[in-house]
């Protein structure tokens, strides 16, 4: 009597969510220590669900760092204005 071979589980795509970026006048974006682009023109990031550390740098201004919890059901907004 033969036993059917086990089929390997298919990898599931990670659950993603959106982070909207509103930085003035501009900023270099890092996500979890890795460069992610410059805003503007960057206005949103698609990240895996869960916690992420976002840092925004603008010239000689002190960097702005925040931790966000990304959720697949609703966007998270990161706002910051340098020089105010």
PAVEX-663224 format. One record per residue: x, y, z of N, C-alpha, C in turn; residue in three letters. Coordinates in pm, whole numbers, plus 50000, padded with zeros to 5 digits. Layout:
REM residues N
XYZXYZXYZALA...
This chain:
REM residues 84
500864988150000500005000050000500905012450000UNK500655021649905501495033849896500845045549966UNK501675053250034501195065450099501495077150005UNK500505085749980500775097149890501855106249950UNK502715111449863503785120549909503165133549959UNK503745138650062503255151350117503595162550019UNK502625171049995502885182449907503465193849989UNK504555199949940505115211050017504135222750021UNK504085229450133503185240950147503665252150057UNK502725258749993503085270049907503375282049997UNK504455289449968504715301250049503625311650028UNK503205317750134502155327950122502815341650112UNK502195350250035502725363850019502575371150152UNK503565379350188503445386750313502285396650308UNK501675399150422500585408750431501205422650427UNK500685430950337501255444250317500285455150362UNK500835466750393500045478350428500715490850372UNK500045502150383500535514650325500865524750434UNK502015531450416502395542650501502425554950411UNK501585564950443501565577350366502555587050430UNK503355593650347504405602550395504025617050361UNK504015625650463503755639950443504835647650517UNK505925650850446507065657650505507295670750431UNK507545681450506507795694450445509095700150500UNK509955706350423509855708050278510255695550201UNK511175687250254511575674750188512275666150292UNK512505653450260513215644850353513695632150287UNK514835627250336515345614250294514755603950389UNK514095593750336513365584050416514195571350435UNK514255566550558514855553550589513795545150659UNK513725532550623512815523250690513665512150750UNK513585510650880514365500450952515845501150917UNK516355513650904517775515750879518205514850734UNK517255512350642517605511250500516995522950421UNK517755528850327517205539950247515965535450170UNK514955544450166513715541150096513325551549993UNK514065562749985513735572949885513675586749946UNK513305596349862513205610349903511775615149880UNK511255622549978509925628249965510025643349961UNK509275650649877508685645049757509755640949657UNK509505632949559508215628449508507595616649582UNK508385609249663507835597749734506705602349826UNK505545596149815504425600149901503835588449978UNK504195576149940503705564650017504675553050003UNK504665544750106505485532650109504575520750127UNK504885509750063504165497350087505105488450167UNK504715485450291505555477850383504805465750436UNK505555455950483504915444350544504205448550671UNK503135441850704502385444850825503275442550946UNK503095450851048503895449851170504585462951200UNK505525462651294506205474851338507415478251250UNK507535490951219508675495951141509145509151201UNK510445511351193511035523951241511345532451118UNK510765544351114510935553451001511715565651048UNK512795568750974513605580551004513585589650882UNK513415602650908513405612550801514535622450828UNK515385624550728516515633750742516365645150641UNK516755657250686516685669050601517885677950633UNK518955676650552520135685050568520685684850709UNK520905696850766521485698150900520455697351012UNK519175696250978518135695151081518285681951156UNK517895681651284517905668851355516955659051287UNK517345646351277516455636551212515185634551294UNK514105631251225512825627951288512665612851277UNK512475606151391512295591551391511005588151463UNK510265578751404509035573951466508885559151438UNK508155552351524507825538251502506355537451467UNK506055530351359504665528751315504295514051315UNK503015511451335502495497851322501665497451194UNK502185490451095501525489550964500445478850971UNK499275482450919498115473750919497595472750776UNK497225460850733496755458850596495395465350571UNK494645468450676493285473350657493165488550647UNK494165495850698494085510550687495475516650681UNK495635527450602496945533850589497365540750718UNK498675541650737499255549150848499855561750788UNK499715573150857500245585650805501395590350894UNK502525593750830503665599750900503775614050851UNK503635623750945503715637950909504845644450988UNK505595653150921506625660850992506975673150911UNK507205684150982507635696450916508965700550977UNK510005701350896511305705550944511335720750958UNK512075725351058512245739751076511125746551151UNK510245738951213509155745451288509215741751434UNK
